[in-house]
Amino acid sequence: QQPTSETRWLNWQPIYSGSGSLTYTSVTTTLAKYRILAEKCEVELRLSGTTGGTTSNTVYATAPFEATQSANAIAIGALLYAVSSSGFGGIHITAGTPDKLSFLNYNAGNWTLTAGAVFNGFGSYEI
């Protein structure tokens, strides 16, 4: 038997939430895939939904695997487009059960409350 150092792209179903009183509901997940490359997990997400509640600065998606560094470690990658053309942002890992991918606005500001909140993100993190 040989260890597998790389998997094909696989699908997972994230669970979404927001920080503080921010909600992210009515989510359509267009793409949620991951693959393992040695000691890294690569992810790609494309989703749209409704941000509601009280504005806040983070939308969460549960990660497919726990991260070795889950205290707000940077997931190497970028948030390509989000909420009302807010522009580029970042993805961090936030500790939880399970760990979460945290989508942050480019200026660390709050996300807009809207029915058209689109997130396209990709990145990798150490597992």
Beta strands, then each sheet from edge to edge (+ up, - down):
strand 1: 10-11
strand 2: 16-18
strand 3: 22-37
strand 4: 40-53
strand 5: 58-62
strand 6: 71-74
strand 7: 76-81
strand 8: 90-94
strand 9: 100-104
strand 10: 117-126
sheet 1: 1+ 3- 4+ 10- 7+
sheet 2: 2+ 5- 9+ 8- 6+
end
